[in-house]
Amino acid sequence: MTRANNKVAVATAAPKESPRKTHYHGLATGSSPIVRTERGGVKRLDFAPAVKAVWRVKRDECRDEYIPLRGRTGLDSGGLDHVYALSRTRLGVWLSGRQILQRVRTLQGRLSGLLVEQLGDGEAILSAPVAELDTLCRAVKARRRRQVSQGERQRLQRMGRIATIAKAPSNGTPSGPRIESVG
């Protein structure tokens, strides 16, 4: 701690950089992973298809998209924890459970631009910039989308569970295998 002009300045460590960033194929550089859509006259904020290829994205009863978190407190497991779109530039995170203040402080050390919107005894609502989507999802242990390995694909093909394996198109968008049950 240092004193300068009768004010106390506390040295803070810079947030840790994520060792690996997920590259979203088909998402233009500088574009938001959140897109504005309109269905049936209702405007919504949805995750881009490139984000849906990496993270497990679901819809709630109001048809809003969210990324569930792992564990007992995840939205799919009877809890409330999830990541959702607040705007095209901000993500929201709902966390619940014990030692919530410690979890929030840990996240603040790992993410730049994290804001505490509401903090209670057992719940916290946070917001973060969309540029931190991957770091945020890894830090709060969001559910990833299942990926089938090449060896597993070959095994399933020998069993007759995969009829065709489509190669990725030349434009770089991931299409993945077309899985079709035989018989």
C-alpha positions in Angstrom: 0.0 0.0 0.0 1.3 3.5 -0.8 0.1 6.9 0.3 -0.2 9.6 -2.4 -1.9 12.9 -1.8 -3.6 11.6 1.3 -5.3 8.9 -0.6 -4.6 5.2 -0.2 -3.8 3.4 -3.4 -4.0 -0.4 -3.4 -2.0 -2.2 -6.0 -4.2 -4.8 -7.8 -3.0 -7.6 -9.9 -4.1 -7.6 -13.5 -6.7 -10.3 -14.4 -5.1 -13.5 -15.6 -5.2 -14.1 -19.3 -6.9 -17.2 -20.5 -4.3 -19.7 -21.8 -6.6 -20.7 -24.7 -9.3 -18.8 -26.5 -12.0 -20.7 -28.3 -12.0 -19.7 -32.0 -15.5 -19.6 -33.3 -15.5 -20.7 -37.0 -17.8 -18.6 -39.1 -17.9 -15.6 -36.7 -16.4 -12.5 -38.2 -13.6 -10.9 -36.3 -15.0 -8.2 -34.1 -18.6 -9.4 -34.4 -20.6 -10.2 -31.3 -21.3 -13.8 -30.3 -24.8 -12.6 -29.5 -27.2 -12.0 -32.4 -30.6 -10.2 -32.4 -33.4 -12.4 -33.9 -37.1 -11.9 -34.4 -39.6 -14.8 -34.3 -43.3 -14.3 -34.3 -43.0 -10.6 -33.8 -40.9 -11.0 -30.7 -37.3 -9.6 -30.7 -34.8 -11.8 -28.9 -31.1 -11.9 -28.1 -29.7 -15.3 -29.1 -26.2 -16.9 -29.1 -24.6 -17.1 -32.5 -24.4 -20.5 -34.1 -20.7 -20.6 -33.6 -21.2 -20.3 -29.9 -23.8 -23.0 -29.9 -21.2 -25.3 -31.6 -19.0 -25.0 -28.5 -21.3 -24.5 -25.5 -24.6 -26.3 -24.6 -27.3 -23.7 -25.3 -30.8 -24.3 -24.2 -34.1 -22.4 -24.1 -36.3 -21.7 -21.0 -40.1 -21.6 -20.9 -40.1 -18.1 -22.3 -37.9 -19.3 -25.3 -34.9 -17.2 -24.1 -31.5 -18.9 -24.6 -29.1 -19.7 -21.8 -26.0 -21.7 -21.1 -26.5 -24.0 -18.1 -23.8 -24.5 -15.5 -22.6 -27.9 -14.2 -23.5 -29.2 -10.8 -26.5 -29.3 -8.5 -27.1 -25.6 -8.7 -27.3 -25.5 -12.5 -30.5 -24.4 -14.1 -31.0 -27.9 -15.6 -30.5 -29.6 -12.2 -33.2 -27.8 -10.3 -31.0 -24.8 -9.4 -30.8 -21.3 -10.9 -27.2 -21.0 -12.2 -26.8 -20.0 -15.8 -25.2 -17.6 -18.3 -27.5 -15.5 -20.5 -27.4 -12.5 -22.8 -28.2 -9.2 -21.3 -27.4 -7.1 -24.4 -25.3 -7.4 -27.5 -22.3 -6.3 -25.4 -23.0 -7.8 -22.0 -23.5 -11.3 -20.6 -25.4 -12.0 -17.3 -24.4 -14.8 -14.9 -26.6 -16.1 -12.1 -24.8 -17.9 -9.3 -26.1 -19.4 -6.1 -24.8 -21.6 -3.3 -22.6 -21.3 -0.3 -19.5 -19.1 -0.1 -20.9 -16.9 -2.8 -18.7 -13.9 -1.9 -15.6 -16.0 -2.3 -16.8 -17.2 -5.7 -17.5 -13.6 -6.8 -14.1 -12.4 -5.7 -12.4 -15.3 -7.5 -14.2 -14.4 -10.7 -13.3 -10.8 -10.4 -9.7 -11.8 -10.3 -10.0 -13.8 -13.4 -12.2 -11.6 -15.6 -11.8 -8.0 -16.6 -14.9 -5.9 -16.7 -17.0 -8.1 -14.4 -19.7 -6.2 -12.5 -21.6 -7.3 -9.5 -25.2 -6.4 -10.2 -26.7 -8.0 -7.1 -25.1 -9.8 -4.2 -27.1 -11.6 -1.5 -26.3 -14.2 1.1 -26.7 -17.2 -1.2 -27.1 -15.6 -4.7 -25.2 -13.3 -7.0 -26.0 -11.8 -10.3 -23.0 -10.6 -12.3 -22.4 -9.1 -15.7 -19.4 -9.3 -18.0 -18.5 -8.1 -21.5 -19.2 -10.6 -24.3 -15.5 -10.6 -25.2 -15.0 -12.6 -22.1 -17.5 -15.3 -23.0 -15.1 -18.2 -23.1 -13.2 -17.2 -20.0 -16.4 -16.6 -18.1 -17.9 -20.0 -19.2 -14.8 -21.9 -18.2 -14.6 -20.0 -14.8 -18.2 -20.7 -13.8 -18.0 -24.3 -15.2 -20.6 -23.9 -17.9 -21.7 -27.1 -19.8 -19.9 -27.7 -23.1 -21.5 -29.3 -26.0 -20.6 -33.0 -26.5 -18.0 -33.6 -29.2 -17.5 -37.0 -30.8 -13.8 -38.0 -31.3 -12.6 -39.3 -34.7 -12.1 -42.8 -33.2 -15.6 -42.9 -31.8 -17.0 -41.7 -35.1 -15.2 -44.6 -36.8 -16.5 -47.1 -34.2 -20.1 -45.8 -34.7 -19.7 -46.0 -38.4 -18.6 -49.7 -38.2 -21.6 -50.4 -36.0 -23.9 -48.8 -38.6 -24.9 -45.8 -36.4 -23.4 -43.2 -38.7 -24.3 -43.5 -42.3 -22.2 -40.6 -43.7 -19.5 -38.3 -42.4 -19.6 -34.9 -44.0 -16.4 -32.9 -44.3 -16.3 -29.3 -43.2 -17.2 -26.9 -46.1 -14.4 -24.8 -47.5 -15.8 -21.6 -46.0 -14.7 -22.7 -42.5 -18.1 -23.1 -40.8 -18.3 -26.3 -38.8 -21.1 -28.5 -40.0 -20.0 -31.6 -38.1 -21.0 -35.2 -39.0 -24.5 -35.9 -40.1 -25.5 -38.7 -37.7 -28.2 -40.9 -39.0 -29.4 -44.1 -37.4 -29.5 -47.1 -39.7 -32.3 -49.6 -39.2 
